[in-house]
Amino acid sequence: MTTKLAFRIWDGEKFVIEPRLMASLLNFPQIFTIATFGRTIQQSIGIVDGAGIVIFEGDVVRNQAGRTFVVEWCRRGFEYKEIAEVNGKRGIQPYWVNNIGDESLCQVIGNIFETPQLIGQ
């Protein structure tokens, strides 16, 4: 299922909605995370997971195979980077994964700000 364009703002402690800023973003959408005034603005990728949760950049998702990925924007739109353990250290891998399976069957399990332990931080 797809969704309309949406943004969320991380203020360093929690996600907030600021209507004036949101209106500006909708008029001039960005397709990457931008940091401004100590806040990070993230865009939805236009897809919901299997539970109906809107997926945003910075979200950590688990696919049907049990593999975990972080959602990131790139020049073409969004992509996934796998979170895996390499040489005994868990972290975000430096390569893009184009296909993680059916996103509607994936599950959002956290994000890079509220649950950094999911990515090894």
Biopython code that builds the backbone (N, CA, C, O; Angstrom):
import numpy as np
from Bio.PDB.StructureBuilder import StructureBuilder

atoms = [
    (1, "MET", "N", (0.834, -1.179, 0.000)),
    (1, "MET", "CA", (0.000, 0.000, 0.000)),
    (1, "MET", "C", (0.877, 1.241, 0.000)),
    (1, "MET", "O", (1.874, 1.296, 0.721)),
    (2, "THR", "N", (0.526, 2.216, -0.783)),
    (2, "THR", "CA", (1.305, 3.444, -0.842)),
    (2, "THR", "C", (0.616, 4.538, -0.038)),
    (2, "THR", "O", (-0.578, 4.463, 0.250)),
    (3, "THR", "N", (1.401, 5.564, 0.320)),
    (3, "THR", "CA", (0.886, 6.687, 1.090)),
    (3, "THR", "C", (1.262, 7.982, 0.400)),
    (3, "THR", "O", (2.091, 7.997, -0.509)),
    (4, "LYS", "N", (0.644, 9.071, 0.840)),
    (4, "LYS", "CA", (1.036, 10.366, 0.286)),
    (4, "LYS", "C", (2.292, 10.874, 0.989)),
    (4, "LYS", "O", (2.684, 10.345, 2.029)),
    (5, "LEU", "N", (2.902, 11.876, 0.434)),
    (5, "LEU", "CA", (4.137, 12.451, 0.953)),
    (5, "LEU", "C", (3.952, 12.896, 2.395)),
    (5, "LEU", "O", (2.980, 13.577, 2.721)),
    (6, "ALA", "N", (4.884, 12.512, 3.255)),
    (6, "ALA", "CA", (4.832, 12.898, 4.661)),
    (6, "ALA", "C", (6.251, 13.101, 5.166)),
    (6, "ALA", "O", (7.205, 12.541, 4.627)),
    (7, "PHE", "N", (6.373, 13.907, 6.203)),
    (7, "PHE", "CA", (7.662, 14.182, 6.829)),
    (7, "PHE", "C", (7.539, 14.010, 8.334)),
    (7, "PHE", "O", (6.455, 14.146, 8.902)),
    (8, "ARG", "N", (8.663, 13.710, 8.970)),
    (8, "ARG", "CA", (8.739, 13.738, 10.428)),
    (8, "ARG", "C", (10.034, 14.452, 10.789)),
    (8, "ARG", "O", (10.987, 14.464, 10.009)),
    (9, "ILE", "N", (10.061, 15.039, 11.961)),
    (9, "ILE", "CA", (11.200, 15.845, 12.383)),
    (9, "ILE", "C", (11.730, 15.295, 13.710)),
    (9, "ILE", "O", (10.981, 15.181, 14.680)),
    (10, "TRP", "N", (13.015, 14.955, 13.752)),
    (10, "TRP", "CA", (13.661, 14.517, 14.985)),
    (10, "TRP", "C", (14.319, 15.744, 15.602)),
    (10, "TRP", "O", (15.178, 16.369, 14.980)),
    (11, "ASP", "N", (13.914, 16.094, 16.836)),
    (11, "ASP", "CA", (14.450, 17.299, 17.463)),
    (11, "ASP", "C", (15.615, 17.018, 18.411)),
    (11, "ASP", "O", (16.055, 17.902, 19.146)),
    (12, "GLY", "N", (16.108, 15.781, 18.387)),
    (12, "GLY", "CA", (17.204, 15.395, 19.257)),
    (12, "GLY", "C", (16.746, 14.546, 20.419)),
    (12, "GLY", "O", (17.550, 13.871, 21.063)),
    (13, "GLU", "N", (15.435, 14.580, 20.690)),
    (13, "GLU", "CA", (14.868, 13.787, 21.782)),
    (13, "GLU", "C", (13.649, 12.982, 21.361)),
    (13, "GLU", "O", (13.411, 11.889, 21.876)),
    (14, "LYS", "N", (12.879, 13.521, 20.424)),
    (14, "LYS", "CA", (11.637, 12.864, 20.004)),
    (14, "LYS", "C", (11.244, 13.363, 18.617)),
    (14, "LYS", "O", (11.765, 14.364, 18.124)),
    (15, "PHE", "N", (10.299, 12.627, 17.994)),
    (15, "PHE", "CA", (9.758, 13.077, 16.717)),
    (15, "PHE", "C", (8.648, 14.077, 16.986)),
    (15, "PHE", "O", (7.807, 13.860, 17.858)),
    (16, "VAL", "N", (8.646, 15.177, 16.237)),
    (16, "VAL", "CA", (7.634, 16.221, 16.389)),
    (16, "VAL", "C", (7.074, 16.597, 15.024)),
    (16, "VAL", "O", (7.679, 16.324, 13.987)),
    (17, "ILE", "N", (5.926, 17.219, 15.049)),
    (17, "ILE", "CA", (5.304, 17.749, 13.840)),
    (17, "ILE", "C", (5.207, 19.260, 14.021)),
    (17, "ILE", "O", (4.650, 19.739, 15.009)),
    (18, "GLU", "N", (5.744, 19.997, 13.073)),
    (18, "GLU", "CA", (5.670, 21.450, 13.098)),
    (18, "GLU", "C", (4.946, 21.888, 11.833)),
    (18, "GLU", "O", (5.536, 21.879, 10.753)),
    (19, "PRO", "N", (3.681, 22.270, 11.948)),
    (19, "PRO", "CA", (2.851, 22.549, 10.767)),
    (19, "PRO", "C", (3.450, 23.550, 9.771)),
    (19, "PRO", "O", (3.366, 23.323, 8.564)),
    (20, "ARG", "N", (4.052, 24.652, 10.244)),
    (20, "ARG", "CA", (4.605, 25.631, 9.284)),
    (20, "ARG", "C", (5.766, 25.038, 8.499)),
    (20, "ARG", "O", (5.865, 25.229, 7.287)),
    (21, "LEU", "N", (6.644, 24.319, 9.191)),
    (21, "LEU", "CA", (7.769, 23.690, 8.513)),
    (21, "LEU", "C", (7.280, 22.606, 7.565)),
    (21, "LEU", "O", (7.793, 22.463, 6.456)),
    (22, "MET", "N", (6.290, 21.846, 8.003)),
    (22, "MET", "CA", (5.755, 20.783, 7.156)),
    (22, "MET", "C", (5.164, 21.364, 5.874)),
    (22, "MET", "O", (5.352, 20.801, 4.795)),
    (23, "ALA", "N", (4.452, 22.484, 5.985)),
    (23, "ALA", "CA", (3.869, 23.119, 4.800)),
    (23, "ALA", "C", (4.970, 23.544, 3.836)),
    (23, "ALA", "O", (4.820, 23.381, 2.625)),
    (24, "SER", "N", (6.070, 24.084, 4.348)),
    (24, "SER", "CA", (7.184, 24.485, 3.494)),
    (24, "SER", "C", (7.795, 23.279, 2.800)),
    (24, "SER", "O", (8.130, 23.340, 1.617)),
    (25, "LEU", "N", (7.939, 22.182, 3.535)),
    (25, "LEU", "CA", (8.524, 20.984, 2.945)),
    (25, "LEU", "C", (7.637, 20.403, 1.856)),
    (25, "LEU", "O", (8.135, 19.904, 0.847)),
    (26, "LEU", "N", (6.339, 20.465, 2.052)),
    (26, "LEU", "CA", (5.432, 19.934, 1.038)),
    (26, "LEU", "C", (5.491, 20.760, -0.238)),
    (26, "LEU", "O", (5.271, 20.234, -1.329)),
    (27, "ASN", "N", (5.786, 22.059, -0.110)),
    (27, "ASN", "CA", (5.924, 22.909, -1.292)),
    (27, "ASN", "C", (7.283, 22.748, -1.959)),
    (27, "ASN", "O", (7.413, 22.967, -3.163)),
    (28, "PHE", "N", (8.293, 22.369, -1.189)),
    (28, "PHE", "CA", (9.650, 22.198, -1.708)),
    (28, "PHE", "C", (10.230, 20.896, -1.170)),
    (28, "PHE", "O", (11.158, 20.928, -0.361)),
    (29, "PRO", "N", (9.696, 19.735, -1.606)),
    (29, "PRO", "CA", (10.133, 18.456, -1.026)),
    (29, "PRO", "C", (11.588, 18.145, -1.323)),
    (29, "PRO", "O", (12.096, 18.433, -2.407)),
    (30, "GLN", "N", (12.244, 17.555, -0.344)),
    (30, "GLN", "CA", (13.613, 17.085, -0.496)),
    (30, "GLN", "C", (13.567, 15.563, -0.546)),
    (30, "GLN", "O", (12.644, 14.960, 0.001)),
    (31, "ILE", "N", (14.528, 14.944, -1.181)),
    (31, "ILE", "CA", (14.547, 13.484, -1.188)),
    (31, "ILE", "C", (15.788, 12.963, -0.474)),
    (31, "ILE", "O", (16.389, 11.970, -0.886)),
    (32, "PHE", "N", (16.155, 13.641, 0.588)),
    (32, "PHE", "CA", (17.253, 13.188, 1.416)),
    (32, "PHE", "C", (17.093, 13.815, 2.793)),
    (32, "PHE", "O", (16.365, 14.796, 2.948)),
    (33, "THR", "N", (17.759, 13.262, 3.784)),
    (33, "THR", "CA", (17.695, 13.820, 5.125)),
    (33, "THR", "C", (18.463, 15.136, 5.133)),
    (33, "THR", "O", (19.586, 15.214, 4.634)),
    (34, "ILE", "N", (17.850, 16.167, 5.701)),
    (34, "ILE", "CA", (18.550, 17.433, 5.863)),
    (34, "ILE", "C", (18.527, 17.802, 7.337)),
    (34, "ILE", "O", (17.523, 17.594, 8.019)),
    (35, "ALA", "N", (19.612, 18.339, 7.820)),
    (35, "ALA", "CA", (19.683, 18.758, 9.215)),
    (35, "ALA", "C", (19.611, 20.277, 9.250)),
    (35, "ALA", "O", (20.331, 20.955, 8.517)),
    (36, "THR", "N", (18.746, 20.808, 10.099)),
    (36, "THR", "CA", (18.587, 22.247, 10.193)),
    (36, "THR", "C", (18.200, 22.620, 11.611)),
    (36, "THR", "O", (17.283, 22.034, 12.187)),
    (37, "PHE", "N", (18.894, 23.588, 12.167)),
    (37, "PHE", "CA", (18.611, 24.079, 13.512)),
    (37, "PHE", "C", (18.590, 22.941, 14.532)),
    (37, "PHE", "O", (17.746, 22.924, 15.427)),
    (38, "GLY", "N", (19.517, 21.991, 14.398)),
    (38, "GLY", "CA", (19.599, 20.889, 15.327)),
    (38, "GLY", "C", (18.524, 19.834, 15.149)),
    (38, "GLY", "O", (18.392, 18.935, 15.979)),
    (39, "ARG", "N", (17.766, 19.934, 14.086)),
    (39, "ARG", "CA", (16.706, 18.969, 13.820)),
    (39, "ARG", "C", (17.034, 18.197, 12.556)),
    (39, "ARG", "O", (17.743, 18.698, 11.683)),
    (40, "THR", "N", (16.525, 16.988, 12.455)),
    (40, "THR", "CA", (16.689, 16.198, 11.246)),
    (40, "THR", "C", (15.311, 15.928, 10.670)),
    (40, "THR", "O", (14.425, 15.427, 11.363)),
    (41, "ILE", "N", (15.137, 16.258, 9.414)),
    (41, "ILE", "CA", (13.861, 16.086, 8.735)),
    (41, "ILE", "C", (13.952, 14.830, 7.884)),
    (41, "ILE", "O", (14.896, 14.654, 7.114)),
    (42, "GLN", "N", (12.962, 13.961, 8.032)),
    (42, "GLN", "CA", (12.961, 12.717, 7.274)),
    (42, "GLN", "C", (11.663, 12.598, 6.490)),
    (42, "GLN", "O", (10.600, 13.013, 6.951)),
    (43, "GLN", "N", (11.770, 12.028, 5.304)),
    (43, "GLN", "CA", (10.634, 11.885, 4.397)),
    (43, "GLN", "C", (10.158, 10.439, 4.384)),
    (43, "GLN", "O", (10.962, 9.512, 4.488)),
    (44, "SER", "N", (8.851, 10.252, 4.257)),
    (44, "SER", "CA", (8.324, 8.901, 4.083)),
    (44, "SER", "C", (8.725, 8.400, 2.704)),
    (44, "SER", "O", (8.990, 9.193, 1.800)),
    (45, "ILE", "N", (8.769, 7.081, 2.547)),
    (45, "ILE", "CA", (9.130, 6.521, 1.243)),
    (45, "ILE", "C", (7.891, 6.184, 0.429)),
    (45, "ILE", "O", (7.998, 5.673, -0.686)),
    (46, "GLY", "N", (6.711, 6.466, 0.982)),
    (46, "GLY", "CA", (5.474, 6.247, 0.239)),
    (46, "GLY", "C", (4.918, 4.845, 0.330)),
    (46, "GLY", "O", (4.034, 4.476, -0.443)),
    (47, "ILE", "N", (5.428, 4.051, 1.273)),
    (47, "ILE", "CA", (5.013, 2.654, 1.432)),
    (47, "ILE", "C", (4.718, 2.402, 2.901)),
    (47, "ILE", "O", (5.342, 3.000, 3.777)),
    (48, "VAL", "N", (3.766, 1.516, 3.170)),
    (48, "VAL", "CA", (3.509, 1.086, 4.543)),
    (48, "VAL", "C", (3.961, -0.359, 4.705)),
    (48, "VAL", "O", (3.993, -1.126, 3.743)),
    (49, "ASP", "N", (4.313, -0.719, 5.944)),
    (49, "ASP", "CA", (4.739, -2.097, 6.209)),
    (49, "ASP", "C", (3.522, -2.995, 6.401)),
    (49, "ASP", "O", (2.386, -2.560, 6.207)),
    (50, "GLY", "N", (3.759, -4.236, 6.778)),
    (50, "GLY", "CA", (2.684, -5.201, 6.931)),
    (50, "GLY", "C", (1.678, -4.852, 8.007)),
    (50, "GLY", "O", (0.546, -5.334, 7.969)),
    (51, "ALA", "N", (2.070, -4.014, 8.979)),
    (51, "ALA", "CA", (1.174, -3.598, 10.057)),
    (51, "ALA", "C", (0.493, -2.263, 9.755)),
    (51, "ALA", "O", (-0.249, -1.738, 10.584)),
    (52, "GLY", "N", (0.751, -1.716, 8.559)),
    (52, "GLY", "CA", (0.143, -0.442, 8.187)),
    (52, "GLY", "C", (0.913, 0.781, 8.662)),
    (52, "GLY", "O", (0.394, 1.896, 8.602)),
    (53, "ILE", "N", (2.153, 0.590, 9.137)),
    (53, "ILE", "CA", (2.986, 1.699, 9.604)),
    (53, "ILE", "C", (3.708, 2.320, 8.413)),
    (53, "ILE", "O", (4.320, 1.617, 7.609)),
    (54, "VAL", "N", (3.630, 3.639, 8.310)),
    (54, "VAL", "CA", (4.314, 4.354, 7.231)),
    (54, "VAL", "C", (5.819, 4.207, 7.425)),
    (54, "VAL", "O", (6.331, 4.408, 8.526)),
    (55, "ILE", "N", (6.528, 3.854, 6.346)),
    (55, "ILE", "CA", (7.986, 3.685, 6.406)),
    (55, "ILE", "C", (8.653, 5.007, 6.032)),
    (55, "ILE", "O", (8.342, 5.606, 5.002)),
    (56, "PHE", "N", (9.579, 5.451, 6.891)),
    (56, "PHE", "CA", (10.344, 6.681, 6.676)),
    (56, "PHE", "C", (11.812, 6.347, 6.500)),
    (56, "PHE", "O", (12.277, 5.284, 6.913)),
    (57, "GLU", "N", (12.539, 7.273, 5.878)),
    (57, "GLU", "CA", (13.987, 7.133, 5.868)),
    (57, "GLU", "C", (14.435, 7.116, 7.319)),
    (57, "GLU", "O", (13.844, 7.781, 8.170)),
    (58, "GLY", "N", (15.476, 6.357, 7.593)),
    (58, "GLY", "CA", (15.963, 6.220, 8.960)),
    (58, "GLY", "C", (15.297, 5.096, 9.727)),
    (58, "GLY", "O", (15.747, 4.748, 10.819)),
    (59, "ASP", "N", (14.233, 4.518, 9.180)),
    (59, "ASP", "CA", (13.587, 3.384, 9.845)),
    (59, "ASP", "C", (14.427, 2.129, 9.680)),
    (59, "ASP", "O", (15.149, 1.964, 8.697)),
    (60, "VAL", "N", (14.315, 1.256, 10.658)),
    (60, "VAL", "CA", (14.931, -0.060, 10.586)),
    (60, "VAL", "C", (13.794, -1.038, 10.330)),
    (60, "VAL", "O", (12.817, -1.084, 11.078)),
    (61, "VAL", "N", (13.934, -1.820, 9.260)),
    (61, "VAL", "CA", (12.890, -2.775, 8.894)),
    (61, "VAL", "C", (13.459, -4.195, 8.871)),
    (61, "VAL", "O", (14.640, -4.409, 8.600)),
    (62, "ARG", "N", (12.586, -5.148, 9.162)),
    (62, "ARG", "CA", (12.960, -6.560, 9.091)),
    (62, "ARG", "C", (12.134, -7.198, 7.989)),
    (62, "ARG", "O", (10.917, -7.020, 7.936)),
    (63, "ASN", "N", (12.802, -7.952, 7.095)),
    (63, "ASN", "CA", (12.062, -8.608, 6.015)),
    (63, "ASN", "C", (11.613, -10.001, 6.448)),
    (63, "ASN", "O", (11.881, -10.435, 7.569)),
    (64, "GLN", "N", (10.930, -10.685, 5.550)),
    (64, "GLN", "CA", (10.402, -12.019, 5.850)),
    (64, "GLN", "C", (11.486, -13.026, 6.198)),
    (64, "GLN", "O", (11.234, -13.973, 6.943)),
    (65, "ALA", "N", (12.674, -12.835, 5.673)),
    (65, "ALA", "CA", (13.778, -13.755, 5.934)),
    (65, "ALA", "C", (14.463, -13.473, 7.271)),
    (65, "ALA", "O", (15.368, -14.208, 7.668)),
    (66, "GLY", "N", (14.037, -12.411, 7.971)),
    (66, "GLY", "CA", (14.622, -12.076, 9.260)),
    (66, "GLY", "C", (15.834, -11.168, 9.174)),
    (66, "GLY", "O", (16.461, -10.888, 10.196)),
    (67, "ARG", "N", (16.183, -10.702, 7.986)),
    (67, "ARG", "CA", (17.308, -9.783, 7.813)),
    (67, "ARG", "C", (16.826, -8.360, 8.106)),
    (67, "ARG", "O", (15.671, -8.026, 7.846)),
    (68, "THR", "N", (17.711, -7.531, 8.644)),
    (68, "THR", "CA", (17.341, -6.158, 8.978)),
    (68, "THR", "C", (18.071, -5.165, 8.080)),
    (68, "THR", "O", (19.196, -5.397, 7.638)),
    (69, "PHE", "N", (17.387, -4.054, 7.828)),
    (69, "PHE", "CA", (17.886, -3.027, 6.913)),
    (69, "PHE", "C", (17.527, -1.648, 7.458)),
    (69, "PHE", "O", (16.545, -1.493, 8.184)),
    (70, "VAL", "N", (18.325, -0.662, 7.103)),
    (70, "VAL", "CA", (17.981, 0.729, 7.389)),
    (70, "VAL", "C", (17.597, 1.371, 6.060)),
    (70, "VAL", "O", (18.212, 1.102, 5.028)),
    (71, "VAL", "N", (16.578, 2.218, 6.098)),
    (71, "VAL", "CA", (16.093, 2.908, 4.899)),
    (71, "VAL", "C", (16.872, 4.209, 4.748)),
    (71, "VAL", "O", (16.953, 4.994, 5.693)),
    (72, "GLU", "N", (17.445, 4.445, 3.568)),
    (72, "GLU", "CA", (18.185, 5.678, 3.289)),
    (72, "GLU", "C", (17.784, 6.213, 1.926)),
    (72, "GLU", "O", (17.388, 5.459, 1.037)),
    (73, "TRP", "N", (17.892, 7.527, 1.777)),
    (73, "TRP", "CA", (17.639, 8.150, 0.474)),
    (73, "TRP", "C", (18.929, 8.178, -0.310)),
    (73, "TRP", "O", (20.010, 8.358, 0.251)),
    (74, "CYS", "N", (18.809, 8.000, -1.599)),
    (74, "CYS", "CA", (19.941, 8.152, -2.505)),
    (74, "CYS", "C", (19.453, 8.986, -3.684)),
    (74, "CYS", "O", (18.323, 9.474, -3.660)),
    (75, "ARG", "N", (20.243, 9.152, -4.670)),
    (75, "ARG", "CA", (19.864, 10.021, -5.806)),
    (75, "ARG", "C", (18.634, 9.532, -6.549)),
    (75, "ARG", "O", (17.885, 10.338, -7.101)),
    (76, "ARG", "N", (18.414, 8.228, -6.571)),
    (76, "ARG", "CA", (17.282, 7.669, -7.311)),
    (76, "ARG", "C", (16.014, 7.583, -6.477)),
    (76, "ARG", "O", (14.954, 7.275, -7.023)),
    (77, "GLY", "N", (16.080, 7.839, -5.202)),
    (77, "GLY", "CA", (14.951, 7.647, -4.301)),
    (77, "GLY", "C", (15.452, 6.949, -3.059)),
    (77, "GLY", "O", (16.537, 7.263, -2.570)),
    (78, "PHE", "N", (14.691, 6.015, -2.542)),
    (78, "PHE", "CA", (15.141, 5.329, -1.344)),
    (78, "PHE", "C", (15.782, 3.989, -1.705)),
    (78, "PHE", "O", (15.488, 3.381, -2.735)),
    (79, "GLU", "N", (16.659, 3.565, -0.819)),
    (79, "GLU", "CA", (17.317, 2.270, -0.928)),
    (79, "GLU", "C", (17.452, 1.711, 0.480)),
    (79, "GLU", "O", (17.157, 2.390, 1.464)),
    (80, "TYR", "N", (17.890, 0.492, 0.559)),
    (80, "TYR", "CA", (18.102, -0.152, 1.843)),
    (80, "TYR", "C", (19.573, -0.497, 1.998)),
    (80, "TYR", "O", (20.245, -0.849, 1.029)),
    (81, "LYS", "N", (20.069, -0.392, 3.238)),
    (81, "LYS", "CA", (21.399, -0.879, 3.573)),
    (81, "LYS", "C", (21.216, -1.933, 4.657)),
    (81, "LYS", "O", (20.535, -1.707, 5.658)),
    (82, "GLU", "N", (21.831, -3.074, 4.439)),
    (82, "GLU", "CA", (21.666, -4.162, 5.404)),
    (82, "GLU", "C", (22.425, -3.872, 6.688)),
    (82, "GLU", "O", (23.510, -3.291, 6.677)),
    (83, "ILE", "N", (21.829, -4.290, 7.787)),
    (83, "ILE", "CA", (22.486, -4.231, 9.090)),
    (83, "ILE", "C", (22.926, -5.656, 9.394)),
    (83, "ILE", "O", (22.098, -6.561, 9.489)),
    (84, "ALA", "N", (24.223, -5.852, 9.546)),
    (84, "ALA", "CA", (24.740, -7.204, 9.736)),
    (84, "ALA", "C", (26.005, -7.155, 10.577)),
    (84, "ALA", "O", (26.595, -6.094, 10.782)),
    (85, "GLU", "N", (26.404, -8.306, 11.052)),
    (85, "GLU", "CA", (27.635, -8.421, 11.809)),
    (85, "GLU", "C", (28.752, -8.876, 10.879)),
    (85, "GLU", "O", (28.631, -9.893, 10.197)),
    (86, "VAL", "N", (29.832, -8.115, 10.861)),
    (86, "VAL", "CA", (31.006, -8.442, 10.048)),
    (86, "VAL", "C", (32.223, -8.329, 10.956)),
    (86, "VAL", "O", (32.428, -7.306, 11.610)),
    (87, "ASN", "N", (33.022, -9.378, 10.992)),
    (87, "ASN", "CA", (34.220, -9.420, 11.838)),
    (87, "ASN", "C", (33.898, -9.098, 13.298)),
    (87, "ASN", "O", (34.657, -8.410, 13.980)),
    (88, "GLY", "N", (32.761, -9.607, 13.760)),
    (88, "GLY", "CA", (32.381, -9.435, 15.161)),
    (88, "GLY", "C", (31.785, -8.094, 15.516)),
    (88, "GLY", "O", (31.537, -7.821, 16.690)),
    (89, "LYS", "N", (31.544, -7.237, 14.513)),
    (89, "LYS", "CA", (30.983, -5.914, 14.787)),
    (89, "LYS", "C", (29.708, -5.712, 13.985)),
    (89, "LYS", "O", (29.696, -5.881, 12.765)),
    (90, "ARG", "N", (28.634, -5.349, 14.678)),
    (90, "ARG", "CA", (27.347, -5.113, 14.027)),
    (90, "ARG", "C", (27.284, -3.681, 13.548)),
    (90, "ARG", "O", (27.686, -2.762, 14.261)),
    (91, "GLY", "N", (26.778, -3.489, 12.336)),
    (91, "GLY", "CA", (26.652, -2.143, 11.817)),
    (91, "GLY", "C", (25.990, -2.113, 10.450)),
    (91, "GLY", "O", (25.640, -3.150, 9.886)),
    (92, "ILE", "N", (25.827, -0.909, 9.931)),
    (92, "ILE", "CA", (25.230, -0.713, 8.614)),
    (92, "ILE", "C", (26.292, -0.998, 7.565)),
    (92, "ILE", "O", (27.388, -0.440, 7.605)),
    (93, "GLN", "N", (25.955, -1.865, 6.633)),
    (93, "GLN", "CA", (26.895, -2.242, 5.581)),
    (93, "GLN", "C", (26.996, -1.122, 4.537)),
    (93, "GLN", "O", (26.036, -0.378, 4.335)),
    (94, "PRO", "N", (28.147, -0.999, 3.878)),
    (94, "PRO", "CA", (28.370, 0.118, 2.960)),
    (94, "PRO", "C", (27.765, -0.051, 1.567)),
    (94, "PRO", "O", (28.071, 0.737, 0.672)),
    (95, "TYR", "N", (26.927, -1.044, 1.367)),
    (95, "TYR", "CA", (26.363, -1.263, 0.034)),
    (95, "TYR", "C", (24.847, -1.141, 0.069)),
    (95, "TYR", "O", (24.208, -1.378, 1.094)),
    (96, "TRP", "N", (24.291, -0.766, -1.076)),
    (96, "TRP", "CA", (22.837, -0.644, -1.213)),
    (96, "TRP", "C", (22.242, -1.995, -1.583)),
    (96, "TRP", "O", (22.858, -2.776, -2.308)),
    (97, "VAL", "N", (21.054, -2.264, -1.087)),
    (97, "VAL", "CA", (20.312, -3.461, -1.445)),
    (97, "VAL", "C", (19.056, -2.999, -2.161)),
    (97, "VAL", "O", (18.234, -2.297, -1.572)),
    (98, "ASN", "N", (18.895, -3.379, -3.418)),
    (98, "ASN", "CA", (17.755, -2.904, -4.201)),
    (98, "ASN", "C", (16.456, -3.609, -3.871)),
    (98, "ASN", "O", (15.384, -3.010, -3.964)),
    (99, "ASN", "N", (16.534, -4.863, -3.489)),
    (99, "ASN", "CA", (15.316, -5.636, -3.289)),
    (99, "ASN", "C", (15.398, -6.411, -1.988)),
    (99, "ASN", "O", (16.226, -7.312, -1.846)),
    (100, "ILE", "N", (14.544, -6.065, -1.039)),
    (100, "ILE", "CA", (14.527, -6.788, 0.236)),
    (100, "ILE", "C", (13.314, -7.699, 0.336)),
    (100, "ILE", "O", (13.063, -8.299, 1.381)),
    (101, "GLY", "N", (12.570, -7.800, -0.746)),
    (101, "GLY", "CA", (11.329, -8.570, -0.738)),
    (101, "GLY", "C", (10.147, -7.611, -0.748)),
    (101, "GLY", "O", (10.312, -6.408, -0.956)),
    (102, "ASP", "N", (9.001, -8.131, -0.532)),
    (102, "ASP", "CA", (7.770, -7.343, -0.549)),
    (102, "ASP", "C", (7.715, -6.439, 0.690)),
    (102, "ASP", "O", (7.570, -6.930, 1.810)),
    (103, "GLU", "N", (7.832, -5.113, 0.487)),
    (103, "GLU", "CA", (7.827, -4.180, 1.614)),
    (103, "GLU", "C", (6.555, -4.292, 2.445)),
    (103, "GLU", "O", (6.580, -4.056, 3.653)),
    (104, "SER", "N", (5.438, -4.651, 1.803)),
    (104, "SER", "CA", (4.182, -4.746, 2.547)),
    (104, "SER", "C", (4.200, -5.915, 3.534)),
    (104, "SER", "O", (3.327, -6.017, 4.396)),
    (105, "LEU", "N", (5.196, -6.796, 3.407)),
    (105, "LEU", "CA", (5.345, -7.904, 4.352)),
    (105, "LEU", "C", (6.472, -7.658, 5.352)),
    (105, "LEU", "O", (6.689, -8.462, 6.259)),
    (106, "CYS", "N", (7.190, -6.542, 5.185)),
    (106, "CYS", "CA", (8.250, -6.182, 6.119)),
    (106, "CYS", "C", (7.628, -5.581, 7.380)),
    (106, "CYS", "O", (6.432, -5.294, 7.425)),
    (107, "GLN", "N", (8.468, -5.399, 8.400)),
    (107, "GLN", "CA", (8.007, -4.821, 9.648)),
    (107, "GLN", "C", (8.973, -3.731, 10.085)),
    (107, "GLN", "O", (10.181, -3.961, 10.145)),
    (108, "VAL", "N", (8.449, -2.540, 10.391)),
    (108, "VAL", "CA", (9.271, -1.490, 10.984)),
    (108, "VAL", "C", (9.513, -1.904, 12.432)),
    (108, "VAL", "O", (8.567, -2.098, 13.195)),
    (109, "ILE", "N", (10.797, -2.039, 12.808)),
    (109, "ILE", "CA", (11.116, -2.470, 14.170)),
    (109, "ILE", "C", (11.798, -1.372, 14.981)),
    (109, "ILE", "O", (12.110, -1.575, 16.154)),
    (110, "GLY", "N", (12.028, -0.228, 14.378)),
    (110, "GLY", "CA", (12.661, 0.882, 15.085)),
    (110, "GLY", "C", (13.171, 1.905, 14.093)),
    (110, "GLY", "O", (12.782, 1.910, 12.926)),
    (111, "ASN", "N", (14.058, 2.782, 14.581)),
    (111, "ASN", "CA", (14.678, 3.784, 13.717)),
    (111, "ASN", "C", (16.036, 4.155, 14.286)),
    (111, "ASN", "O", (16.374, 3.793, 15.413)),
    (112, "ILE", "N", (16.804, 4.877, 13.495)),
    (112, "ILE", "CA", (18.189, 5.166, 13.859)),
    (112, "ILE", "C", (18.314, 6.073, 15.078)),
    (112, "ILE", "O", (19.374, 6.106, 15.703)),
    (113, "PHE", "N", (17.265, 6.809, 15.431)),
    (113, "PHE", "CA", (17.331, 7.733, 16.562)),
    (113, "PHE", "C", (16.837, 7.111, 17.868)),
    (113, "PHE", "O", (17.519, 7.188, 18.890)),
    (114, "GLU", "N", (15.668, 6.505, 17.836)),
    (114, "GLU", "CA", (15.068, 5.983, 19.064)),
    (114, "GLU", "C", (15.611, 4.612, 19.464)),
    (114, "GLU", "O", (15.597, 4.257, 20.643)),
    (115, "THR", "N", (16.081, 3.854, 18.497)),
    (115, "THR", "CA", (16.582, 2.506, 18.776)),
    (115, "THR", "C", (17.936, 2.276, 18.084)),
    (115, "THR", "O", (18.057, 1.383, 17.245)),
    (116, "PRO", "N", (18.943, 3.072, 18.431)),
    (116, "PRO", "CA", (20.248, 2.930, 17.762)),
    (116, "PRO", "C", (20.907, 1.582, 18.020)),
    (116, "PRO", "O", (21.788, 1.180, 17.260)),
    (117, "GLN", "N", (20.506, 0.873, 19.070)),
    (117, "GLN", "CA", (21.062, -0.444, 19.344)),
    (117, "GLN", "C", (20.764, -1.427, 18.225)),
    (117, "GLN", "O", (21.480, -2.415, 18.065)),
    (118, "LEU", "N", (19.715, -1.172, 17.446)),
    (118, "LEU", "CA", (19.392, -2.055, 16.331)),
    (118, "LEU", "C", (20.447, -2.016, 15.227)),
    (118, "LEU", "O", (20.600, -2.970, 14.463)),
    (119, "ILE", "N", (21.176, -0.890, 15.155)),
    (119, "ILE", "CA", (22.206, -0.771, 14.119)),
    (119, "ILE", "C", (23.616, -0.916, 14.692)),
    (119, "ILE", "O", (24.606, -0.686, 13.998)),
    (120, "GLY", "N", (23.689, -1.299, 15.963)),
    (120, "GLY", "CA", (24.991, -1.546, 16.565)),
    (120, "GLY", "C", (25.620, -0.337, 17.233)),
    (120, "GLY", "O", (26.829, -0.317, 17.465)),
    (121, "GLN", "N", (24.824, 0.659, 17.543)),
    (121, "GLN", "CA", (25.370, 1.858, 18.196)),
    (121, "GLN", "C", (24.820, 2.026, 19.583)),
    (121, "GLN", "O", (25.172, 2.982, 20.275)),
]
sb = StructureBuilder()
sb.init_structure("model")
sb.init_model(0)
sb.init_chain("A")
sb.init_seg("    ")
for serial, (resi, resn, name, xyz) in enumerate(atoms, 1):
    if name == "N":
        sb.init_residue(resn, " ", resi, " ")
    sb.init_atom(name, np.array(xyz, "f"), 0.0, 1.0, " ", f" {name:<3s}", serial, name[0])
structure = sb.get_structure()
